[in-house]
Amino acid sequence: MTRRELAHWERQPIQVAVGVVFPVMILLMFGYLIGGGRDVGGDYIDYLVPGILALTMAFGLESTVIAVTQDVNKGVIDRFRSMPMANGAVLVGRSAADMLQSAVSLAVMIGVGYAIGWRAHTTAAGFLGAVGLLLLFRFAMLWIGIHLALVAGKPELVQAVQILVWPVGFLSNAIATPASMPDWLGTVVQWNPMSQTATAVRDLFGSVGGASGHVLAAVLWPVGLFAVFFPLALRRFARLSY
């Protein structure tokens, strides 16, 4: 199932390229056109890059969730059900392919960050730990998206659901510190799971705006979300034929 999804990359290279280029544009836009964040306590690029890396892990889900709904609506899933495979193998294969693309996007973004002056002031273990947290957050968001895709059932409805990712992404400390926001909004931002990931990643990278003690929260939030939405997605998928 994973090889099947990777074969789609060959046929849809533009879609893959857009998924990689879009977060680069966001980073450059905020870094040079809208940049200059307040109260970050240092170089804004040093604060921004880890935040955009976290933001990248939330965006781009629509390609995966739309592909899931297309398989359902075209009857592909019914053909797979006649084959000897585990329940949910189609979803797991799709998620594995998405994670590979996310890893590629993350590598490109880190390269662009280095090109514009950002540096990770940490050990190899800290660097790998930060990358691991980012991919863990992506994995949790991915299964939320897959579950919503199965519930929505149609690609056009999935695109509407994708809009909900934007408030989650921008109501976080990815691009601005909560200290620059009204008190009530800053409180909401601090409790956002993405904020926990962004803060923990900044800490592990040794970047401005990092704070110790957030790594545990950055692990527990995605694990908790995955524990809820993974079984919900598998259950929904199992009932598609009923």
C-alpha atoms as one frame of an Amber mdcrd trajectory, in Angstrom:
protein
   0.000   0.000   0.000   2.871   2.384   0.724   4.509   1.566  -2.632   1.168
   2.255  -4.319   1.007   5.719  -2.784   4.639   6.474  -3.628   3.920   5.546
  -7.261   1.406   8.403  -7.314   4.267  10.836  -6.742   5.616   9.935 -10.187
   2.294  10.745 -11.792   1.669  13.912  -9.767   5.068  15.608  -9.360   3.545
  19.097  -9.336   1.423  18.270  -6.300   4.499  16.987  -4.458   6.497  20.071
  -5.448   3.748  22.414  -4.246   3.698  20.612  -0.898   7.420  21.291  -0.510
   7.492  24.844  -1.885   4.474  26.225   0.028   6.078  26.109   3.526   9.270
  27.619   2.065   7.203  30.551   0.796   5.590  30.927   4.239   9.011  30.990
   5.916  10.423  33.591   3.519   7.247  35.692   3.693   7.237  35.928   7.471
  11.017  36.165   7.679  11.449  39.033   5.224   8.081  40.579   4.312   6.105
  40.391   7.563   8.966  39.601   9.938  10.239  41.450  12.964   8.267  39.661
  15.677   7.928  41.460  18.989   9.199  40.266  22.353  11.037  37.207  21.062
  14.149  38.177  23.024  16.581  37.792  20.141  16.897  37.287  16.393  13.428
  36.747  14.904  14.737  34.223  12.345  16.060  32.145  15.238  12.544  32.162
  16.719  10.655  31.835  13.446  12.308  28.830  11.779  11.395  26.219  14.435
   7.874  27.645  14.550   7.457  27.367  10.782   8.783  23.807  10.941   5.967
  22.996  13.373   3.476  24.845  11.161   4.649  22.824   8.156   3.730  19.619
   9.963   0.093  20.760  10.222  -0.301  21.986   6.645  -0.471  19.861   3.504
  -2.814  17.256   4.959  -5.360  17.816   2.211  -3.427  15.748  -0.362  -3.633
  12.698   1.880  -7.216  13.098   3.048  -8.480  13.852  -0.463  -6.684  10.743
  -1.758  -8.449   8.670   0.904 -11.885  10.008  -0.069 -11.155   9.466  -3.763
 -10.280   5.821  -3.106 -13.535   5.414  -1.209 -15.693   7.089  -3.869 -14.065
   5.314  -6.824 -14.622   1.871  -5.352 -10.908   1.134  -4.984 -11.405   0.211
  -1.345 -13.935  -2.484  -2.302 -11.359  -4.142  -4.563  -8.755  -4.051  -1.809
 -11.203  -5.726   0.562 -11.151  -8.817  -1.669  -7.391  -9.119  -1.141  -5.691
 -10.801   1.854  -4.647  -7.740   3.837  -5.239  -6.400   7.331  -8.110  -4.029
   7.997  -6.774  -0.498   7.696  -3.674  -1.431   5.638  -4.776   1.090   2.992
  -4.849   3.861   5.588  -1.543   2.842   7.168   0.116   2.695   3.737  -1.197
   6.143   2.902   0.034   7.517   6.229   3.491   5.963   5.695   3.787   7.661
   2.294   2.679  10.970   3.808   5.291  10.667   6.553   8.016  10.113   3.945
   6.930  13.246   2.101   6.791  15.137   5.406  10.355  14.059   6.181  11.477
  15.350   2.777   9.659  18.662   3.342  11.227  18.958   6.782  14.712  18.376
   5.375  14.139  21.032   2.696  12.838  23.513   5.278  15.824  22.962   7.572
  18.109  23.542   4.575  16.306  26.789   3.729  16.552  27.829   7.386  20.309
  27.375   7.303  20.466  29.301   4.013  18.791  32.362   5.582  20.972  32.358
   8.682  19.252  30.112  11.226  21.442  27.721  13.196  20.675  24.859  15.567
  22.793  25.374  18.695  22.466  21.884  20.057  23.858  18.361  20.108  23.086
  15.652  17.572  20.713  14.077  20.113  18.904  17.385  20.615  18.628  17.912
  16.854  17.222  14.431  16.243  14.876  14.820  19.209  13.464  18.039  17.728
  12.966  16.378  14.329  11.290  13.436  16.061   8.835  15.725  17.869   7.951
  17.453  14.612   7.253  14.154  12.835   5.291  12.876  15.839   3.074  15.966
  15.659   2.593  15.390  11.921   1.633  11.767  12.532  -1.071  12.777  15.009
  -2.442  15.505  12.730  -2.445  13.034   9.856  -4.757  10.593  11.621  -7.097
  13.392  12.618  -7.255  14.293   8.923  -7.816  10.682   7.825 -10.668  10.275
  10.291 -12.288  13.513   9.108 -11.863  12.352   5.497 -13.729   9.132   6.197
 -16.471  11.021   8.038 -16.816  13.690   5.328 -16.749  11.129   2.529 -16.312
  13.597  -0.341 -13.218  15.530  -1.492 -15.074  18.853  -1.627 -16.163  18.474
   2.005 -12.617  17.540   3.013 -11.314  20.767   1.482 -13.771  22.687   3.665
 -12.584  20.803   6.747  -8.970  21.654   5.849  -9.775  25.302   6.568  -9.960
  24.350  10.251  -6.201  23.724  10.214  -5.506  27.425   9.753  -6.856  28.553
  13.143  -4.906  25.752  14.849  -1.766  26.807  13.013  -1.932  30.540  13.465
  -3.446  30.542  16.968  -0.072  29.309  18.157   3.343  30.708  18.972   4.734
  29.541  15.623   5.199  33.058  14.257   4.659  35.342  17.272   5.216  35.120
  21.004   2.132  35.084  23.292   3.668  38.059  25.133   2.799  40.240  22.137
  -0.886  39.214  22.260  -3.828  40.173  24.497  -3.791  38.184  27.748  -6.822
  36.022  26.910  -5.482  35.196  23.452  -2.028  34.473  24.817  -3.561  31.920
  27.199  -5.337  30.159  24.316  -2.127  30.140  22.290  -0.092  28.657  25.126
  -2.473  25.684  25.413  -2.418  24.978  21.684  -0.717  21.593  21.020   1.270
  23.183  18.204   2.608  25.797  20.611   3.827  23.020  22.889   5.614  21.377
  19.965   7.088  24.644  18.687   8.371  25.621  22.151   9.869  22.175  22.786
  11.527  22.166  19.358  13.019  25.613  19.984  14.378  24.320  23.283  15.944
  21.229  21.673  17.380  23.288  18.809  18.731  25.849  21.279  16.736  28.611
  19.579  15.217  31.791  20.975  11.855  31.211  22.648  12.510  27.655  23.762
  11.587  26.628  27.304  12.421  23.515  29.270   9.576  21.323  30.466   7.623
  21.448  27.205   9.122  18.295  25.683   6.871  16.030  27.742   3.769  18.016
  26.716   4.941  17.927  23.092   5.017  14.128  23.329   1.794  13.636  25.296
  -0.396  15.853  23.085   0.293  13.974  19.809   0.238  10.570  21.512  -3.126
  11.419  23.083  -4.571  12.657  19.783  -3.294   9.567  17.980  -4.748   7.289
  20.653  -8.166   8.856  20.033  -8.261   9.256  16.252  -6.355   6.164  15.060
  -8.933   3.670  16.386 -11.778   5.969  15.293 -10.386   6.017  11.747  -9.939
   2.230  11.640 -13.454   1.688  12.990 -14.931   4.073  10.440 -12.989   2.392
   7.658 -14.178  -1.066   8.731 -17.790   0.095   8.506 -17.534   1.486   4.979
 -18.807  -1.745   3.461 -21.883  -1.916   5.710
